[in-house]
């Protein structure tokens, strides 16, 4: 059973943004599976690297789409993105310092970020895009 399930209420654009979010959900589930199997410490470093790199790419694509659409809350969204990247970076630093609880913390941070950010902040983008396609 997955730790975090993709749900229809998380769909934003039916395209690249959703594909990125689904990939992030997959990484969360891989991490959680490894953690529950006692392999969290073994995989968290690699998953953190993937997450930081992939998240940066995703956020760039998402912000570019927002800028192209003249999304009015782009700066607020960027601040939220920067705070998330800072959380990931802090977790990576804790991992590199040898803290053993990073895998569980990362699972929680990712689950909460994906659920809340997509369902709240990104939904505002979805509504804006729909409104301006008319």
C-alpha positions, 0 to 999 in steps of 0.5 A: 500500500502506498504511503501517499496516493495520487488523487484526482483532486490534485490534477492541475494541468493534465500535463507536465505539472501533473507528471512532475507531481506524480514523479514526486509522489513516486519518490515519496512512496519509494522512500517510505517503502525503504523506511518501513523495510528498515532501509531508509538510511541506505536510500535517503541520500540518493532520494534526497539528491533526486528530489532536490534536483527534480524539485528545482527543475519542476519548480522552474517549469511551474514558475515559467508557466505561471509567468507566461500566463501572467499569474498574479501570485507568482511571487508568493508562489516563488516564496513557497517554493523557496521555503520548500527547497530550503527544507529539503536542503536542511534535511540533506545537511542533517543527513550528511551530518549523520542524523538517523531520523531524516528519512522519516522526516523527509517522508512527512515533509514531502507528503505534507508539501505535496498534499497541501501545496498542490491542493491549495497553492497549485489549485489557484494556478489551475483556476487562473488558467481555466479562467483565462482560457475562456 
